[in-house]
């Protein structure tokens, strides 16, 4: 009987330095004693930012910045190779690293000439960081005596052609991933796959969105019918709140898929918000673990998480903006106006974080990330051009001075008076609530407050719900 299958994902900080790469290799090697292991790796920390900045500088026509960034990328990965790769293997490995960076450099210099960044070319270029890190990690495993092979996830994950935020085609991915990785696993070779990227059915490179390496790992875990997924990061697990804001935040030993997804959606950075979707039907458990403190138990994510009632954790989003739209006359259909506004947001590929409306005055507000405001505004003005030109709709208002606080917990369902307690806790600190949203699932209560009161609101709710602990999470 074969060993159980484990997918291990290492984030940017977990492969962010030669020392971290070596530690990740040790963790994977240790797990390989009990599991068949597939590793998914992010780019080294800050590398994706540097790759994107290089493309942006190319679009601006700044040749000096482009060349300086290309040299910095080469220096960083050559220095890592010198520390990680045995001397006899180094020429071949460094030739591969140069080949990957030369290919990226050609795309960046092409943007320098064209003064534009075509989304398809960006997707082809920006996954270079993961390709570089997987080469280094696979070689580090080989040096430790573990047969390993770097694999480009463009050979594994089949997606649609929404460049920059592609979605997987699971049946096609299952077939390709099994065909490519199955023989390696059967031969005792540990595959080290790139996170973040895939390709269309025609082989055109795509990416899954920033932070998409978690998503890649989940896609592969589901496609391969893995027994577990372990996500290695730089925190001990999912906490009851941000420890930078809440001094007594504690690690949750387990949360449900729904709780983890809601926390990710509302700002918790421990997971990419799309990560869990491929795993839910198969009930594949996920563990969040700390690469730098592997002895800590971490947080288990699964279909059930005990019977605790009430709020499990608090999260927040500071860089958000509130867009308010109001019909001039209450005789106009607010529902129709809201439907058109949401359709405009969808066309702009903007995620609406929260929606709140007044039933009589026919006004409503949408919360979006501040970085996406211009895109959604342009789409809204196109959609509502007639109404705005003729004064049927008041000018669209934007408030950038707000933040979102969300209380999340499966146990909130049917808990009498819980919302009132949360609102009272906030009001006792003289914090004004600007907007409120709660879905019918009662899994999340979200409120919008002034940004300068955001952290105080988070602490007030965390304290009211008794989530603190003396446990050290530093």
N, C-alpha and C positions, 0 to 999 in steps of 0.2 A: 504494500500500500504506500503511495507516494506521501511525502511530507505535506503538511498544509501549506497553502500558498499565502505569502505575505507581501504586500506592496508597502514599501517604505519611501516616503517623500521627504527630501531635505530642502529646507528653504534657503534663501540667500545668505542669511547670517550663519547657517549651518554648514555652508561651503564658502564662507566669506574670506577665508585666509588659508594658507597651506596647513596650519595647525588644525583649523576647523575641518578641512577636507580629510585630513588624516583621522580625525576623531569620527567623522561620518563613516569612513571606510571601516574603522574598527567596529562600530555599531552594526553595520551591515554584515560584516564577517561573523560577528558573534551570533546574529540572528540566523545566519545560514546554517548553523549547527542544528537548528530545530525546524527550519522552514525552507521551502523553495522561495527565494527572494527575488523580487523585481524592485529596483531602485528607480525613483524619479527625482531628478535634481533641477533646482532653479539655477539661474546665473549667480555668480559670485555677487555679494552685496554691492550695490551702487553701479554695477556694470550695465544693467538695463537702462538706468538713468543716463549713463554716459553714451550708450548707443543711441538713445533717442535724441539726446542733445546734439550729437554729431550730425544726425539727419536734419535737425532743425537749423543748425549752423550752415549746412549745405544749402537748404532752401533759402536762407538769407544771403548766401553768396560769400560767406566768411571762410575763405580757403585756409587761412592761418589756423583758425579754431578747429576746422575739420582735421587738418594734418596733425595738430597737437593732440587731439583726442585719439586719433588712430594710433599714434605712437604710445600714448598712455595705456591704451588697451593692450597693445603688444607687450609693453614692458611688464604690466601686471601679470599677464599669463605666462610669460617667459620666466619671470621670477618665481612664480608658483611651480612651474615645471622643474626648475633647478633644485627646489627643495623636496619635491615629491617623487620625481621619476628617477630611477636608477640610471647611471651614466650611460650604460650600454643601450638603453632604450630611448634616451633623450633625443638623439638626432631625428628618429622617426616621429616621435611625439611632437617635437617642436616644428617639424615640417608640416604636420597635420594642423597645428595651431595657426601657423602662418597661412596655410591654405584657406582656412576658415576666415581669418581676418582679411586676407586679400580679396576674397569674394565679397565680404561686407564692404571693404574699402571701395570696390568698384561701384557698388550701389550708391554709397555715400557721395562719391565723386560725380556720379551721374546726376544726382540731385543738385550738386553744386553747379553743374552745367545747365540743367533745366530750370533751376530755381523753383522747384516744386517737389512735393512729397506724395507721390501716388500711393494710396492705401495698400495696394497689392505689393508694391516694392517695399514699403515699410514692414509689412508682415514677413516678407522674405528675409529682410535684414535683421530685424530686432530680436529674433530667436537665436542669433549668433552667440549670445552670452551663455545660453543653456548648452549649446553644442560644445563650447569651449570647456565648460565646467564638467560635463559628462566625460569628456576625454581624460581630463585630469583625475576625476574620481575613479574611473575604470582602471587607469594605469596605477593608481595608488592601491587599489584592491589587488591587482596583479602582483605588485611588488610585495604585498603581504601574503602571497600564496593562494589567493582566491581567484580562480578563473573568472574573468569579467569581460564584458564587451559594451562599448558605447553604442547606443542605438538612437537614431533620429526619430522622434515621434511622428514626423511626417510620413514615416513608413508604417505607423501603427494606428493613428487616430484619423478617421475620415470625418470631415466636417462639411458644413455648407460654405457658401462663399461670402459670408458677411465679414469682410476683412476688419481686423481689429477686435472683434468680439464674436468669433465663430462659435457655432454650436455643433456638437458631435452627432453623427449619424451612427447610432449604436450597433445596428446589425452589421453594417459594413466594417465598423471598427472591430467588432468581435471577430470577424473572419480574418482581417488583416493582422490584428494583434496576436491571435492564436497561431496563425501560420508563421509569423516572424519570431515570436518569443517562445512558442512551444518547443521547437527543436533545441534552442539554447538551454532552456530549463531541463529538458530531458538529458542533455549532455553534461549537466552540472555546471553550466556557465551562468554567471549572475549578470543579467542585462541591466545596464544603467541608461535609462531613457531620458530624453530631454523633456522637461516640463514646458507648459505654456504654448506649445505649437502643435500643429497638425497639418493636414493638406486636404484639398477637395478630392473628389473621386477622380478628377483628371490630373491630380498631382500638383496643383497650384498651392504653394505654401500659405498657411493661415496661422493666426494666433487666436487664443481664447480669451484675451483681455488681460489687463494688468493684474498681477496676482494669480494668474491662471494655472500656475504649476500645481496648486492644490487640486484644481478641477481636473487637470490631466491625470493626476494620480487616481482620483476617484473614477474617472472614465475607464482607465486601464484595470482598476480593481474590479469594476462591474463587468467589463468585457471578458476578463479572465476568470470570473467567478472566484475571486480571492476570498480567503477566509477572514482576513483582517487587513485594515489599512492603518499604518502608523504615520502620523505627520509630525516630523521633527522640526522644532522651531526654537526660539530663544526665551520662551516662558514655560512655567511649570504646568500649564494647562489653561482651561477656561476659568477665569476669575469672576467673582461676583461683581466686580467693577474695575475700572482702570486704576491700578495701584499708584499711578502718578497723581491721581485726584483723591483717591480714598486710601487712607493709611492702613486701614484694617481689612482691606479686600482679601478674600480667601479663595483658594482653588476649589472648584466644584469637582467632586470625585466622578460624577456622571451627569450628563444632560441628555435630553432627547434630540432626535434629528430636528424636530420643529423648533425647539428652543435654540439650538446652535445656529440654525439657519436664520431665525429672527434676529439673534444677536449680531450675526455677521452683516445682515442687511442694514441694521440700525447703527453700525459703526464699529463693532468689535473687530479688531484687526487680526485675530488669531486664525481666522478662516476666510477664504474667498467665498463670497455669498452663493455661488453656484455649486460649490463643492459637493454637497450632500445629495443633490438630486439623483445622480445615477445609482446611489447606494441604497436608497430607501426601500424599493421593491424587493431587493435581495436581502435586506436587513444585514448588510455587511457592517460590522462594528468598526468604529474609527477611534483611535487613541491619539490625543494630543500630548506630545512628550517634549521634554527639554533636552536638546542635544548636549548642552553643557552641564546638565545635572540629570543624567539618565537614571540615577537611582530613585528619583522622585516618581511617584506612581502615575502622575498625569491625570487627564480627564478622559473618560470613556463616553463616546457618543453612540447612542443606539435607539431602538424604538421605544424603550421604557426607561424611566429613571426614578424609581421609588414612588412614594405616595405623598411627598412633602407638599403641603398646600401653600399657595401664595406666590410671591415673586421669588425667582431664583437668582436673577442678576439684573444689573442696571448698565446701560451703555448710552453713549451720546455721540452726536455728530456736530462739530462746531462750524465747518465750512459749508453752510447751507444758506439758501435764500428762499424767501416766501414771495410767491407770485400771486397777486390778488386780482381777480376779474369780477366786475359787477355790471349787470344790465342796468340801463337807465330806468326802465319801467318794470315794475313787478309783474306786469302782464306778460312779459316775455318768458319763454320757457327756460328756466335755469338748468334743467336737466339736459336739454338739447345743447345749450351753450357749454356746459361742462363736458358733455360727450365730445364735442368738436375740439375743445381745448386738449383733452386727453389724446385724441387722435393726432393732434398737432405735435404733442410731446413724443408720441410713438414714432412719427415720421422723422423727428429730429434725433431719434435714438437716445432719448433722454429718459432716465428712470425717475418716475414720480415717487418720492419717498413717503409722502403723506398727502391726503386730500381731506379737506374739511369744508363744509358748506352751510349756509343759512337757508332755511326753507322758505322764508317770506320775501326777503330782500333780493333773492336771486343772485347772491354773490357767493363766491367760493375762493379758496386759496389752495395752491399747490406748493409743496416743498420740494426743491431740487438742489442738487449740489451746485455751489456757487460757480464752479468751473464750467458748468453746463448751461448757465443762465442765458448767455448770448445765443446759443443754438436754439433753445426752446423759444426765446423771444422772437427770433426771426420767423420761426415756424408759426407761432401764434399770430403774429401780425399778418402773415400771408393768409392764414385761415380766417381771421376775423377782420380782414381789410374793409369789407363793405360796412360792417357794424361800427368799426372805429371811425371810418371816414364820415359816416352820416350821424354819428353821435348816439347810436343805439346802445353802445357799450362805453362805459367810462374808460378813460386812459388806463392802461395796464400799470399796476403799481408793483414795485419791487422793493423788498426790505432785505438788505444784506446783513443786518445787525441781529440775527437770530441764531438759535441753535436748537437741536432736537435732543430730547431726553426720552429714552424708552425703557420701560420696566417689562421684563419678559419672564414668563413662567407658565408651564402647563398647569400648575396647581392654582392658577388664577381663576380658572373656570368655575363659575358658580360660587366664588368666595364673597359673601355679602359684605358690603361696605368698603371693599378694598380700594376702589377708585376714589371714594371720598377721603379715605385716609391719606392717599398719595397727594391729592389736591390740597388737603389741609396741611400736610407736612411742608409743601412748597409755599403755601400762603403764609405760614408762620414765620417764614424768612423774608416776607415782603417781596416775593418774586411773583411777577405778573404772568399769568398763563395767556398766551396769545392765540393758540389753537390747540385743539384736542382731537385725537383719533383713536378709536378702538374697534378692531374687527369683531365680527360675530363669533369668531373662534375664542375670543377672550384670552388669547395667548399673549398679546402685547397691548399695553397702554402707552401711547406716545403723546408727548406734549411739546409745544414750541414755546420757548422762553427767550428773553434777551440774551445775546451771546455773553455779555459781561456777567450774567447771573447763572450761566450754564453749569459751571462746576459746583456752585453752591446748591443748585437744584439736585444734581446727582448725589451729593453727600446727604442732603435732606431725605431723599427717598431711600437711599441705602440704609441710613440709620433707622428710619421709620419701620422698614421691613425686617430689621434685625439680622442683616446679612453679614455683619462684621465678625471678625474672629481675631484671636491673638496669635493665630498661626503665622509664622514668618513666611512672606512671599517674596522677599527681596532677592 
